[in-house]
Structures are given as C-alpha cells and as structure tokens.
C-alpha cells in the first residue's frame, strides 16, 4: 500500500509539473503571438504609410518634373525663335541664353560650383556623353560674352546651338533629380 501511495504521490507531482509546464508554454505562446501580431500590425501600418507617402511624393515629383521640362521646352523654343533671325546679335544672344538654360539645369540638379565651368568639372565623360560638346559650346559662349570683337558665322552659331540642344536632350533624358 505504501508503494501505491508513493507512486500516486510521484504521479501527482509529475502531473502537476506537466500541467505547470503546459500552462507556462501556453502563456509564453499567447504573449509571443500577441507581441508578434502587434509587430505585424505595426509593420503593415508602416508599409501602408510609406506607400501612401511615396505615392504622394512620386506624383508630386512627376508633376514638378513635367512642369520643369515644359519650362525648359518653352525656353528652348524662344531660343530657336530668336535664332531664326539671321543677324549676329540675335544669334549671339541665342547662344548665351542656351548656355544659361543648360547652366540652370545643372544648378537645379545640385551640381556644385560658382559658375558653369566649375559645374561642368563635376562630370566625367563616362557619366555625361555630351560633356566635350558642352565644353566646346560654353567656350564659344564665353568668347561671345567677354570678347566684343569675337564673331562667328551663322552656320557656326547653329552648330553651337545644336551642341546645346544635344546636351539638353541628354540632361533631360537622364534619371536625374531635376526638382
């Protein structure tokens, strides 16, 4: 009888330990699941917020980019219109305006430097294919602006404007943060 009583006591202790362990496991799993689902809800909320804000930023950036590009297009058309006149003064002014237009894009891009020459030095030929063309055009612009006796022919002026156009085309086709 004593043996049976000892076995029953041991079984009661084992059952109590097993029940205690099961309750502990249940409590741990309950709180982990609750904490995990809270983390999931928090992550989902963050993802939704990021998607909404990036959607707004994307739409806003797209609108700004399109507005900026339209402004550039309008200014370029003004330059082309001025260049249709065959007098030296209008052609020189068109080149100076084209240079200024490209420089404004470089500034908008955030290129460092006090002037266009310094900004152009921030590029390398691998990242900007029209760099040499733009340098050539910019040097002519500087001569027109700083040397009163400097003259170029109509065909040379049109070639320089073509160089600016090529540069504008490349700058605007790049994936640049233009706004």
C-alpha positions as a Markdown table, in Angstrom:
| # | Residue | x | y | z |
|---|---|---|---|---|
| 1 | Unk | 0.0 | 0.0 | 0.0 |
| 2 | Unk | 2.8 | 2.3 | 0.8 |
| 3 | Unk | 4.2 | 1.6 | -2.6 |
| 4 | Unk | 1.0 | 2.5 | -4.3 |
| 5 | Unk | 0.7 | 5.7 | -2.2 |
| 6 | Unk | 4.3 | 6.6 | -3.2 |
| 7 | Unk | 3.6 | 6.0 | -6.8 |
| 8 | Unk | 0.4 | 8.1 | -6.7 |
| 9 | Unk | 2.3 | 10.9 | -5.0 |
| 10 | Unk | 5.0 | 10.8 | -7.6 |
| 11 | Unk | 2.4 | 10.7 | -10.4 |
| 12 | Unk | 0.6 | 13.7 | -8.8 |
| 13 | Unk | 3.9 | 15.6 | -8.7 |
| 14 | Unk | 4.7 | 14.7 | -12.4 |
| 15 | Unk | 1.1 | 15.7 | -13.4 |
| 16 | Unk | 1.4 | 19.0 | -11.6 |
| 17 | Unk | 4.8 | 19.6 | -13.2 |
| 18 | Unk | 3.4 | 18.7 | -16.7 |
| 19 | Unk | 0.3 | 20.9 | -16.1 |
| 20 | Unk | 2.6 | 23.8 | -14.9 |
| 21 | Unk | 4.8 | 23.4 | -18.0 |
| 22 | Unk | 1.8 | 23.3 | -20.3 |
| 23 | Unk | 0.4 | 26.4 | -18.7 |
| 24 | Unk | 3.8 | 28.1 | -18.9 |
| 25 | Unk | 4.1 | 27.2 | -22.6 |
| 26 | Unk | 0.6 | 28.4 | -23.3 |
| 27 | Unk | 1.2 | 31.7 | -21.6 |
| 28 | Unk | 4.5 | 32.2 | -23.4 |
| 29 | Unk | 3.0 | 31.4 | -26.8 |
| 30 | Unk | 0.0 | 33.6 | -26.1 |
| 31 | Unk | 2.2 | 36.7 | -25.3 |
| 32 | Unk | 4.6 | 36.0 | -28.1 |
| 33 | Unk | 1.7 | 35.7 | -30.6 |
| 34 | Unk | 0.2 | 38.9 | -29.2 |
| 35 | Unk | 3.5 | 40.7 | -29.5 |
| 36 | Unk | 4.2 | 39.2 | -32.9 |
| 37 | Unk | 0.8 | 40.2 | -34.2 |
| 38 | Unk | 1.4 | 43.7 | -32.8 |
| 39 | Unk | 4.7 | 43.8 | -34.7 |
| 40 | Unk | 3.0 | 42.6 | -37.9 |
| 41 | Unk | 0.3 | 45.3 | -37.5 |
| 42 | Unk | 2.9 | 47.9 | -36.9 |
| 43 | Unk | 4.9 | 46.8 | -39.9 |
| 44 | Unk | 1.8 | 46.7 | -42.1 |
| 45 | Unk | 0.8 | 50.2 | -40.9 |
| 46 | Unk | 4.3 | 51.5 | -41.7 |
| 47 | Unk | 4.3 | 49.9 | -45.1 |
| 48 | Unk | 0.9 | 51.5 | -45.9 |
| 49 | Unk | 2.2 | 54.9 | -44.7 |
| 50 | Unk | 5.4 | 54.6 | -46.8 |
| 51 | Unk | 3.4 | 53.5 | -49.8 |
| 52 | Unk | 1.0 | 56.4 | -49.4 |
| 53 | Unk | 3.7 | 59.0 | -48.8 |
| 54 | Unk | 5.9 | 57.6 | -51.7 |
| 55 | Unk | 2.8 | 57.7 | -53.9 |
| 56 | Unk | 2.3 | 61.4 | -53.0 |
| 57 | Unk | 6.0 | 62.2 | -53.4 |
| 58 | Unk | 6.1 | 60.4 | -56.7 |
| 59 | Unk | 3.0 | 62.2 | -58.0 |
| 60 | Unk | 4.4 | 65.5 | -56.8 |
| 61 | Unk | 7.8 | 64.8 | -58.2 |
| 62 | Unk | 6.3 | 63.8 | -61.5 |
| 63 | Unk | 4.2 | 66.9 | -61.7 |
| 64 | Unk | 7.3 | 69.1 | -60.8 |
| 65 | Unk | 9.5 | 67.3 | -63.3 |
| 66 | Unk | 6.9 | 67.7 | -66.1 |
| 67 | Unk | 6.4 | 71.4 | -65.2 |
| 68 | Unk | 10.2 | 71.8 | -65.2 |
| 69 | Unk | 10.6 | 70.1 | -68.5 |
| 70 | Unk | 7.8 | 72.1 | -70.1 |
| 71 | Unk | 9.5 | 75.3 | -68.9 |
| 72 | Unk | 12.8 | 74.1 | -70.4 |
| 73 | Unk | 11.0 | 73.3 | -73.7 |
| 74 | Unk | 9.3 | 76.7 | -73.8 |
| 75 | Unk | 12.6 | 78.5 | -73.2 |
| 76 | Unk | 14.3 | 76.4 | -75.8 |
| 77 | Unk | 11.6 | 77.3 | -78.3 |
| 78 | Unk | 12.2 | 81.0 | -77.5 |
| 79 | Unk | 15.9 | 80.5 | -78.2 |
| 80 | Unk | 15.1 | 78.7 | -81.5 |
| 81 | Unk | 12.7 | 81.5 | -82.5 |
| 82 | Unk | 15.4 | 84.2 | -81.7 |
| 83 | Unk | 18.0 | 82.2 | -83.8 |
| 84 | Unk | 15.7 | 82.3 | -86.8 |
| 85 | Unk | 16.7 | 85.9 | -87.3 |
| 86 | Unk | 19.9 | 86.0 | -89.3 |
| 87 | Unk | 21.6 | 88.9 | -87.6 |
| 88 | Unk | 24.7 | 88.4 | -85.4 |
| 89 | Unk | 23.3 | 90.0 | -82.3 |
| 90 | Unk | 20.3 | 87.6 | -82.2 |
| 91 | Unk | 22.4 | 84.6 | -82.8 |
| 92 | Unk | 24.9 | 85.6 | -80.1 |
| 93 | Unk | 22.0 | 86.2 | -77.7 |
| 94 | Unk | 20.5 | 82.8 | -78.5 |
| 95 | Unk | 23.8 | 81.1 | -77.7 |
| 96 | Unk | 24.1 | 83.0 | -74.4 |
| 97 | Unk | 20.5 | 82.1 | -73.5 |
| 98 | Unk | 21.1 | 78.4 | -74.4 |
| 99 | Unk | 24.2 | 78.3 | -72.2 |
| 100 | Unk | 22.2 | 79.9 | -69.3 |
| 101 | Unk | 19.4 | 77.3 | -69.8 |
| 102 | Unk | 21.8 | 74.4 | -69.5 |
| 103 | Unk | 23.5 | 76.0 | -66.5 |
| 104 | Unk | 20.1 | 76.4 | -64.8 |
| 105 | Unk | 19.5 | 72.7 | -65.2 |
| 106 | Unk | 22.9 | 71.9 | -63.7 |
| 107 | Unk | 22.1 | 74.2 | -60.8 |
| 108 | Unk | 18.7 | 72.5 | -60.4 |
| 109 | Unk | 20.5 | 69.2 | -60.4 |
| 110 | Unk | 22.6 | 70.4 | -57.5 |
| 111 | Unk | 25.9 | 70.4 | -59.3 |
| 112 | Unk | 28.4 | 72.3 | -57.1 |
| 113 | Unk | 30.3 | 75.3 | -58.3 |
| 114 | Unk | 30.1 | 79.1 | -58.6 |
| 115 | Unk | 29.8 | 79.1 | -62.4 |
| 116 | Unk | 29.0 | 76.7 | -65.2 |
| 117 | Unk | 32.7 | 75.9 | -65.8 |
| 118 | Unk | 33.0 | 74.7 | -62.2 |
| 119 | Unk | 29.8 | 72.7 | -62.5 |
| 120 | Unk | 30.9 | 71.0 | -65.7 |
| 121 | Unk | 34.1 | 69.9 | -64.0 |
| 122 | Unk | 32.0 | 67.8 | -61.6 |
| 123 | Unk | 31.1 | 65.4 | -64.5 |
| 124 | Unk | 33.3 | 62.9 | -66.2 |
| 125 | Unk | 32.9 | 61.7 | -69.8 |
| 126 | Unk | 31.5 | 58.3 | -68.8 |
| 127 | Unk | 28.6 | 59.9 | -66.9 |
| 128 | Unk | 27.9 | 62.7 | -69.4 |
| 129 | Unk | 28.4 | 61.8 | -73.0 |
| 130 | Unk | 27.9 | 65.3 | -74.3 |
| 131 | Unk | 30.4 | 66.8 | -71.9 |
| 132 | Unk | 33.0 | 67.7 | -74.6 |
| 133 | Unk | 30.3 | 69.2 | -76.8 |
| 134 | Unk | 29.0 | 71.3 | -74.0 |
| 135 | Unk | 32.5 | 72.5 | -73.1 |
| 136 | Unk | 33.1 | 73.5 | -76.7 |
| 137 | Unk | 29.8 | 75.4 | -76.8 |
| 138 | Unk | 30.5 | 77.0 | -73.4 |
| 139 | Unk | 33.9 | 78.2 | -74.6 |
| 140 | Unk | 32.3 | 79.9 | -77.6 |
| 141 | Unk | 29.7 | 81.5 | -75.3 |
| 142 | Unk | 32.4 | 82.9 | -73.1 |
| 143 | Unk | 34.2 | 84.4 | -76.1 |
| 144 | Unk | 30.9 | 86.0 | -77.2 |
| 145 | Unk | 30.2 | 87.3 | -73.8 |
| 146 | Unk | 33.7 | 88.6 | -73.0 |
| 147 | Unk | 35.4 | 89.4 | -76.3 |
| 148 | Unk | 33.5 | 92.2 | -78.0 |
| 149 | Unk | 35.2 | 91.7 | -81.4 |
| 150 | Unk | 34.6 | 87.9 | -81.5 |
| 151 | Unk | 32.3 | 86.9 | -84.4 |
| 152 | Unk | 31.0 | 83.6 | -85.6 |
| 153 | Unk | 29.2 | 82.7 | -88.8 |
| 154 | Unk | 25.6 | 81.8 | -88.9 |
| 155 | Unk | 26.5 | 78.1 | -89.6 |
| 156 | Unk | 28.9 | 78.1 | -86.6 |
| 157 | Unk | 26.2 | 79.6 | -84.4 |
| 158 | Unk | 23.7 | 77.0 | -85.5 |
| 159 | Unk | 26.3 | 74.3 | -84.8 |
| 160 | Unk | 26.8 | 75.6 | -81.3 |
| 161 | Unk | 23.1 | 75.7 | -80.7 |
| 162 | Unk | 22.9 | 72.1 | -81.9 |
| 163 | Unk | 25.6 | 71.2 | -79.3 |
| 164 | Unk | 23.5 | 72.9 | -76.6 |
| 165 | Unk | 20.4 | 71.0 | -77.8 |
| 166 | Unk | 22.3 | 67.7 | -77.6 |
| 167 | Unk | 23.4 | 68.5 | -74.1 |
| 168 | Unk | 19.8 | 69.5 | -73.1 |
| 169 | Unk | 18.5 | 66.3 | -74.6 |
| 170 | Unk | 21.0 | 64.1 | -72.6 |
| 171 | Unk | 20.5 | 66.0 | -69.4 |
| 172 | Unk | 16.7 | 65.7 | -69.6 |
| 173 | Unk | 16.8 | 62.1 | -70.6 |
| 174 | Unk | 18.9 | 61.1 | -67.7 |
| 175 | Unk | 17.4 | 59.8 | -64.5 |
| 176 | Unk | 18.4 | 63.0 | -62.6 |
| 177 | Unk | 16.7 | 64.6 | -59.7 |
| 178 | Unk | 15.8 | 67.7 | -61.5 |
| 179 | Unk | 13.5 | 69.0 | -58.9 |
